[in-house]
Amino acid sequence: MLHFMENHDEQRIASDFFARDGSGGRAPMIVSALMDNCPVMIYAGQEVGESAMDVEGFSGRDGRTSIFDYWAPDTLRRLYNRGKWDNELLTSDEKELKEFYTILLNICGKEKAICKGQFFDLIYVNPMSPDFNPHNHYAFLRSDNETAILVVANFGDKPTRSGIVIPAHAFDYMGLKEKKDCIFTDLLSGQTITADLSADRPVRVQIPALSGVVLKWII
């Protein structure tokens, strides 16, 4: 019914009790936001890496954002600056993380393959691939009648090049067509790659550390 990574009961991604940095939430947020048709929640300040490591009265320094104190997290105080939302007081890392969330949420709302399309899991077939690490990588397809999207997330802290197997069953189930020199556009970075789209050979992709790629093509 609702996907999320943070709420008022959870320790925040960037807290010392979890990932220690907001960038640690990029890969899981890509998966959480793009794998289903349901709404996705971004909790207050998550998009700029709020750590909730202040000592704020009732709950103390516990990595959670209290809903019981008259208190505002540091990142939100700086994000809502002089009566308006802006980036002026954010650090460069916070601005970069906010831009990532902005792009990701726009993909959720604008891409029909995401908000209305079908889902096909690729994990069951890819662990046999020698350069796919099932402990660090997660891959799936989304598709409507016009476009398809290959999502590959990298939970590891090093960039990697991996071959993603798309089985014949996926082509049949999602109405995909094999193509030579298919042009894929990464909706996160805006970069394009060209690769053969076939059930006989994997699609080779470069995946950034602690993040992922969202590769769209025209069916």
C-alpha positions as CSV (number, residue, x, y, z in Angstrom):
1,M,0.0,0.0,0.0
2,L,2.9,2.4,0.7
3,H,6.7,2.1,0.3
4,F,9.1,4.0,2.5
5,M,12.6,3.9,4.0
6,E,12.0,6.2,7.0
7,N,9.2,7.2,9.3
8,H,8.9,8.6,12.9
9,D,9.4,5.1,14.4
10,E,12.5,4.2,12.4
11,Q,16.1,5.1,12.9
12,R,17.0,7.4,10.0
13,I,19.3,6.2,7.2
14,A,21.9,8.8,7.9
15,S,22.0,8.3,11.6
16,D,25.0,6.8,13.4
17,F,22.9,3.8,14.2
18,F,22.2,2.9,10.5
19,A,24.2,3.9,7.4
20,R,25.8,7.1,8.9
21,D,25.3,8.9,5.6
22,G,22.2,9.7,3.5
23,S,23.9,8.3,0.4
24,G,23.5,4.8,1.9
25,G,19.8,5.1,1.1
26,R,20.1,5.6,-2.6
27,A,20.1,2.0,-3.8
28,P,17.3,0.8,-1.5
29,M,15.3,3.9,-2.4
30,I,15.6,3.1,-6.1
31,V,14.3,-0.4,-5.5
32,S,11.5,0.8,-3.1
33,A,10.3,3.6,-5.3
34,L,10.4,1.9,-8.7
35,M,9.4,-1.7,-8.1
36,D,5.6,-1.2,-7.6
37,N,2.7,1.0,-8.5
38,C,1.9,2.1,-5.0
39,P,2.7,5.5,-3.4
40,V,6.2,6.1,-2.0
41,M,6.9,8.3,1.0
42,I,9.9,10.5,1.5
43,Y,10.1,11.4,5.2
44,A,10.8,14.9,6.3
45,G,14.5,15.7,5.6
46,Q,15.3,12.3,4.2
47,E,16.0,13.9,0.8
48,V,18.9,15.9,2.3
49,G,20.2,13.2,4.6
50,E,18.8,14.2,8.0
51,S,20.6,12.1,10.6
52,A,18.4,12.9,13.7
53,M,21.5,12.9,15.9
54,D,20.4,16.0,17.9
55,V,19.5,15.7,21.6
56,E,15.9,16.8,21.3
57,G,14.2,16.5,24.7
58,F,11.8,13.6,24.9
59,S,13.5,11.0,22.8
60,G,17.1,12.1,23.1
61,R,20.0,11.2,20.8
62,D,18.6,8.0,19.3
63,G,18.7,8.6,15.5
64,R,14.9,9.0,15.3
65,T,12.9,12.2,14.6
66,S,10.7,12.8,17.6
67,I,7.1,13.8,17.0
68,F,6.6,14.8,20.6
69,D,8.9,17.8,21.0
70,Y,8.7,21.4,19.7
71,W,11.8,20.9,17.7
72,A,12.9,21.0,14.1
73,P,15.7,18.9,12.6
74,D,18.8,20.8,11.5
75,T,18.5,20.0,7.8
76,L,14.9,21.2,7.7
77,R,15.8,24.4,9.5
78,R,18.3,25.1,6.7
79,L,16.2,23.8,3.9
80,Y,13.3,26.0,4.9
81,N,15.3,29.3,4.8
82,R,13.8,32.7,5.4
83,G,10.2,31.5,4.9
84,K,10.8,29.5,1.7
85,W,12.3,26.2,0.5
86,D,15.7,26.7,-1.1
87,N,19.2,25.2,-1.2
88,E,21.2,28.2,-0.1
89,L,22.3,26.8,3.3
90,L,22.7,23.2,2.3
91,T,26.1,21.5,1.9
92,S,27.2,20.3,-1.5
93,D,26.5,16.7,-0.4
94,E,23.0,17.6,0.7
95,K,22.3,19.4,-2.5
96,E,23.5,16.4,-4.5
97,L,21.3,14.0,-2.5
98,K,18.3,16.3,-2.8
99,E,18.8,16.3,-6.6
100,F,18.8,12.5,-6.6
101,Y,15.5,12.3,-4.8
102,T,14.0,15.0,-7.1
103,I,14.9,13.0,-10.2
104,L,13.8,9.7,-8.6
105,L,10.4,11.1,-7.6
106,N,9.9,12.6,-11.1
107,I,10.5,9.2,-12.6
108,C,7.9,7.7,-10.3
109,G,5.3,10.3,-11.4
110,K,6.1,10.7,-15.1
111,E,7.0,7.2,-16.4
112,K,4.0,5.1,-17.3
113,A,6.1,1.9,-17.1
114,I,6.7,2.8,-13.4
115,C,3.3,4.2,-12.2
116,K,1.1,1.9,-14.3
117,G,3.3,-0.8,-15.8
118,Q,4.0,-4.5,-15.1
119,F,6.9,-5.8,-12.9
120,F,9.2,-8.7,-13.7
121,D,11.9,-9.8,-11.2
122,L,15.3,-10.7,-12.7
123,I,17.0,-12.1,-9.6
124,Y,16.0,-15.7,-10.1
125,V,18.0,-15.9,-13.4
126,N,21.0,-13.6,-12.7
127,P,22.9,-15.3,-9.9
128,M,24.2,-17.7,-12.5
129,S,25.9,-14.8,-14.3
130,P,29.6,-14.7,-13.3
131,D,29.7,-10.9,-12.8
132,F,26.4,-10.4,-11.0
133,N,26.6,-10.4,-7.2
134,P,23.3,-11.3,-5.7
135,H,24.5,-10.0,-2.3
136,N,25.1,-6.5,-3.7
137,H,22.9,-6.2,-6.8
138,Y,19.2,-6.2,-7.5
139,A,17.6,-6.1,-10.9
140,F,14.0,-6.0,-12.3
141,L,12.0,-4.8,-15.3
142,R,9.0,-2.5,-15.5
143,S,7.0,-2.1,-18.7
144,D,3.8,-0.7,-20.3
145,N,2.8,-1.1,-23.9
146,E,5.2,1.6,-25.2
147,T,8.3,1.7,-23.0
148,A,10.3,-0.7,-20.8
149,I,12.7,0.1,-18.0
150,L,15.6,-2.0,-16.6
151,V,16.4,-1.1,-13.0
152,V,19.7,-2.3,-11.5
153,A,20.6,-1.3,-8.0
154,N,24.1,-1.6,-6.5
155,F,24.1,-1.9,-2.7
156,G,27.9,-2.2,-2.7
157,D,30.4,0.6,-1.9
158,K,32.3,0.2,-5.2
159,P,31.1,0.8,-8.8
160,T,30.8,-2.3,-10.9
161,R,30.2,-3.5,-14.4
162,S,27.7,-6.3,-14.6
163,G,25.9,-8.3,-17.3
164,I,22.1,-8.4,-16.7
165,V,20.4,-11.5,-18.1
166,I,16.8,-10.9,-19.4
167,P,15.3,-14.4,-20.0
168,A,13.0,-15.3,-22.9
169,H,10.1,-15.6,-20.5
170,A,10.5,-11.9,-19.7
171,F,10.3,-11.0,-23.4
172,D,7.1,-13.0,-23.7
173,Y,5.5,-11.9,-20.5
174,M,6.2,-8.2,-21.0
175,G,5.7,-8.0,-24.7
176,L,9.4,-7.0,-25.4
177,K,11.2,-7.3,-28.7
178,E,14.7,-8.3,-29.2
179,K,16.8,-5.5,-30.8
180,K,20.3,-5.1,-32.1
181,D,22.0,-1.8,-31.0
182,C,19.1,-0.9,-28.7
183,I,19.5,2.6,-27.2
184,F,19.0,2.8,-23.5
185,T,18.6,6.1,-21.6
186,D,19.6,6.2,-17.9
187,L,16.8,8.3,-16.4
188,L,19.0,9.0,-13.3
189,S,22.0,10.4,-15.1
190,G,20.6,11.3,-18.5
191,Q,23.4,9.2,-20.2
192,T,22.7,6.8,-23.0
193,I,24.2,3.4,-23.8
194,T,23.9,1.1,-26.8
195,A,23.6,-2.7,-26.4
196,D,22.0,-5.7,-28.0
197,L,18.7,-6.6,-26.4
198,S,18.5,-10.4,-26.5
199,A,17.6,-13.4,-24.5
200,D,20.8,-15.0,-25.7
201,R,23.3,-12.5,-24.1
202,P,23.3,-10.2,-21.1
203,V,22.9,-6.4,-21.2
204,R,26.2,-5.0,-19.8
205,V,25.8,-2.0,-17.6
206,Q,28.1,0.2,-15.4
207,I,26.5,0.6,-12.0
208,P,27.7,3.4,-9.7
209,A,28.4,2.5,-6.0
210,L,25.5,2.8,-3.5
211,S,23.2,3.8,-6.3
212,G,21.9,2.3,-9.6
213,V,20.8,2.8,-13.2
214,V,17.2,3.2,-14.6
215,L,17.5,2.2,-18.2
216,K,14.6,3.1,-20.4
217,W,14.0,2.1,-24.0
218,I,11.2,2.2,-26.6
219,I,9.6,-1.2,-27.2
